Amino acid sequence: MRTTSRKIINRFSILLLVIFLLPAGRLLAQRISFGIFADPVISWFSSDTKETQNNGARAGFNFGFTFNNYFRDNYAFSTGISILNAGGRLINTDTVDMKFNDRTAVVLPGKPVVYKIQYLSIPIGLKFKSNQIGYITFFSDIGIDPRLVIGGKADIPSLGIKGEDAMNELRTFNLSYHVMAGIEYSLGGPTAMVFGLGFDNLFLDVTKDINNQPSDKVTHKILKFRIGVSF
């Protein structure tokens, strides 16, 4: 069931990318807009087993730019690129070994491991917007986000470990869906302030199951508060 869902999502992502990259003459695009943003985020983990559990959320930050290709007045293909700094806390019911570059740490049951992960994200989606009402336009954006892990650190407070390189413990590639809604406040012409609320769900396993670690699926969930400018 999971394999079938992933195949459907992967095909949908490829289809969106192909459509977005079609020659402008075919799409008859009416307008292209760009934007920059800096999003405060709150992120946490979710696990499919009792042996591994979420132990709290962490604050983070997401920044980058957006690119919207409008093929109708109120509809656009959206993409862009961003660097997302997110994390979370996990605990295990059994003793587990954490593999770092130059050592292995033994984490006792109930002792948290704090992850700080940096993702490179390239969203592919569809944007819908209302007609302008006064100075305000409402919008929503949904799509798929391929993500690469470009940095990963771990803290283990019970062992006095802080900022240890944890790339050996993390899977390099992930995939998420995103949903966002908000408003654009016109500053005159095509320039507008953007405010929104979004949710991302990374639905592939974030961590590797190595050494004596339980066979689990840990997913990453992210709540974003969009603050940006479009032009």
C-alpha positions as CSV (number, residue, x, y, z in Angstrom):
1,M,0.0,0.0,0.0
2,R,2.8,2.4,1.0
3,T,4.8,1.5,-2.1
4,T,1.8,2.2,-4.4
5,S,1.2,5.5,-2.8
6,R,4.8,6.5,-3.2
7,K,4.7,5.6,-6.9
8,I,1.6,7.7,-7.4
9,I,3.1,10.7,-5.6
10,N,6.4,10.4,-7.6
11,R,4.6,10.3,-10.9
12,F,2.5,13.3,-9.9
13,S,5.7,15.2,-9.0
14,I,7.2,14.3,-12.4
15,L,4.1,15.4,-14.2
16,L,3.9,18.7,-12.4
17,L,7.6,19.3,-13.2
18,V,7.2,18.5,-16.9
19,I,4.1,20.8,-17.2
20,F,5.9,23.6,-15.4
21,L,8.9,23.4,-17.7
22,L,6.9,23.3,-21.0
23,P,7.7,26.1,-23.4
24,A,6.0,29.4,-22.5
25,G,4.3,29.4,-25.9
26,R,2.3,26.3,-24.9
27,L,1.2,27.5,-21.5
28,L,0.4,31.0,-22.7
29,A,1.5,32.2,-19.3
30,Q,0.2,35.6,-18.5
31,R,2.6,36.6,-15.7
32,I,5.6,35.5,-13.8
33,S,6.2,36.5,-10.2
34,F,9.0,36.1,-7.8
35,G,9.1,36.2,-4.0
36,I,11.5,36.0,-1.1
37,F,10.5,34.7,2.4
38,A,11.8,34.0,5.9
39,D,9.6,31.6,7.8
40,P,9.7,30.9,11.5
41,V,8.9,27.2,11.9
42,I,7.9,24.6,14.6
43,S,8.8,21.0,13.9
44,W,8.4,17.6,15.5
45,F,8.8,13.9,14.8
46,S,6.2,11.2,14.6
47,S,6.9,7.4,14.8
48,D,5.0,4.3,13.8
49,T,6.2,2.3,16.8
50,K,6.0,2.4,20.6
51,E,9.7,1.8,20.9
52,T,10.5,5.2,19.4
53,Q,8.5,8.2,20.4
54,N,8.4,11.9,19.9
55,N,9.6,13.9,22.9
56,G,8.8,17.5,21.9
57,A,8.9,20.2,19.2
58,R,11.7,22.6,18.3
59,A,11.8,26.0,16.7
60,G,13.5,26.5,13.4
61,F,13.8,28.7,10.3
62,N,13.1,28.4,6.6
63,F,14.2,30.9,4.0
64,G,14.4,31.1,0.2
65,F,12.6,32.3,-2.8
66,T,9.5,31.4,-4.8
67,F,8.7,31.4,-8.6
68,N,5.1,31.5,-9.9
69,N,4.2,31.0,-13.5
70,Y,0.5,32.1,-14.0
71,F,-1.2,30.3,-16.7
72,R,-4.6,31.9,-15.8
73,D,-5.3,35.1,-13.8
74,N,-5.8,33.2,-10.6
75,Y,-3.8,30.0,-11.1
76,A,-0.1,29.4,-11.2
77,F,2.5,26.6,-11.2
78,S,4.7,27.3,-8.2
79,T,8.3,26.3,-7.4
80,G,11.4,27.8,-5.8
81,I,14.2,26.8,-3.5
82,S,14.7,27.1,0.2
83,I,17.0,26.1,3.1
84,L,15.0,24.6,6.0
85,N,16.4,24.3,9.5
86,A,14.2,22.1,11.5
87,G,14.5,19.4,14.2
88,G,12.9,17.4,17.0
89,R,13.4,15.2,19.9
90,L,13.2,11.4,20.1
91,I,13.3,8.9,23.0
92,N,13.5,5.1,22.9
93,T,12.2,2.5,25.3
94,D,15.4,0.4,24.9
95,T,19.1,1.2,25.0
96,V,20.3,2.2,21.5
97,D,23.7,3.0,19.9
98,M,24.1,6.2,18.0
99,K,26.8,6.0,15.3
100,F,28.8,9.2,14.8
101,N,31.9,9.8,12.7
102,D,34.5,8.9,15.2
103,R,32.6,7.1,18.0
104,T,29.4,5.3,19.1
105,A,27.3,6.7,21.9
106,V,25.1,4.5,24.1
107,V,21.8,6.2,24.8
108,L,19.8,4.7,27.8
109,P,16.0,4.2,27.7
110,G,14.0,7.4,28.1
111,K,16.9,9.7,27.4
112,P,16.2,12.2,24.5
113,V,18.2,12.6,21.3
114,V,17.8,16.1,19.9
115,Y,18.1,16.4,16.1
116,K,18.9,19.6,14.2
117,I,18.5,18.9,10.5
118,Q,19.1,21.2,7.5
119,Y,17.1,20.4,4.3
120,L,17.5,21.8,0.7
121,S,13.9,21.9,-0.6
122,I,12.6,22.4,-4.1
123,P,8.7,22.6,-4.0
124,I,6.6,21.8,-7.0
125,G,3.0,22.9,-6.7
126,L,-0.1,24.7,-7.7
127,K,-1.0,28.2,-6.4
128,F,-4.6,29.5,-6.3
129,K,-5.4,33.1,-5.6
130,S,-8.6,35.3,-5.3
131,N,-9.3,38.5,-7.1
132,Q,-7.9,41.5,-5.2
133,I,-10.3,42.9,-2.5
134,G,-9.1,46.4,-1.6
135,Y,-5.4,45.8,-0.9
136,I,-5.7,42.1,0.0
137,T,-5.6,39.0,-2.1
138,F,-6.1,35.5,-0.6
139,F,-4.1,32.6,-1.8
140,S,-3.4,28.9,-1.2
141,D,-0.6,26.6,-2.4
142,I,-0.4,22.8,-2.4
143,G,2.2,20.5,-3.8
144,I,5.1,18.1,-3.4
145,D,8.6,18.9,-2.0
146,P,11.6,16.8,-2.8
147,R,14.2,17.4,0.0
148,L,17.9,16.7,0.5
149,V,19.5,16.6,3.9
150,I,22.6,18.8,3.6
151,G,23.4,19.0,7.3
152,G,22.5,17.1,10.5
153,K,23.6,17.6,14.1
154,A,22.6,15.8,17.3
155,D,22.6,16.6,21.0
156,I,22.4,14.0,23.7
157,P,22.0,15.9,27.0
158,S,22.4,12.9,29.2
159,L,25.9,12.2,27.8
160,G,27.0,15.8,27.5
161,I,27.1,15.5,23.7
162,K,26.2,18.7,21.8
163,G,26.4,19.5,18.1
164,E,27.7,16.1,17.0
165,D,27.7,15.4,13.3
166,A,24.7,13.0,12.8
167,M,24.7,12.6,9.0
168,N,25.4,8.8,9.5
169,E,22.0,8.6,11.3
170,L,19.9,10.4,8.7
171,R,18.6,9.4,5.3
172,T,19.8,11.8,2.5
173,F,16.6,12.1,0.5
174,N,13.0,12.7,1.6
175,L,9.7,13.8,0.2
176,S,6.9,15.8,1.7
177,Y,3.7,17.4,0.7
178,H,2.9,21.1,1.6
179,V,-0.3,23.0,2.2
180,M,-0.2,26.8,2.7
181,A,-2.9,29.5,2.9
182,G,-2.5,33.3,3.5
183,I,-2.9,36.8,2.2
184,E,-0.9,39.2,0.0
185,Y,-1.1,42.8,1.0
186,S,-0.5,45.1,-2.0
187,L,2.2,47.8,-1.6
188,G,1.5,49.1,-5.1
189,G,2.0,47.6,-8.5
190,P,3.1,44.0,-8.4
191,T,4.8,44.3,-5.0
192,A,3.0,42.8,-2.0
193,M,3.7,41.7,1.5
194,V,2.9,38.0,2.1
195,F,1.7,36.4,5.3
196,G,0.6,32.8,5.5
197,L,0.4,29.6,7.6
198,G,1.6,26.3,6.1
199,F,2.1,22.7,7.1
200,D,4.6,20.2,5.6
201,N,4.6,16.5,6.2
202,L,7.8,14.5,5.3
203,F,6.3,11.1,4.9
204,L,9.5,9.0,4.2
205,D,11.7,7.7,7.0
206,V,14.0,10.4,8.4
207,T,16.4,8.2,10.3
208,K,18.3,5.1,9.5
209,D,17.8,1.9,11.5
210,I,21.4,0.8,12.3
211,N,23.2,-1.0,15.0
212,N,20.6,-2.1,17.7
213,Q,18.1,0.7,16.8
214,P,14.5,-0.4,16.5
215,S,13.0,-0.9,13.0
216,D,10.7,2.1,12.8
217,K,9.5,4.9,10.5
218,V,10.2,8.4,11.9
219,T,8.5,11.2,9.9
220,H,9.0,14.9,10.2
221,K,6.1,17.4,10.5
222,I,6.6,21.2,10.1
223,L,4.4,24.1,10.9
224,K,5.5,27.3,9.0
225,F,4.6,31.0,9.5
226,R,5.2,32.7,6.1
227,I,6.6,36.2,6.1
228,G,7.7,37.4,2.7
229,V,7.5,39.8,-0.2
230,S,6.4,39.1,-3.8
231,F,7.1,41.2,-6.8
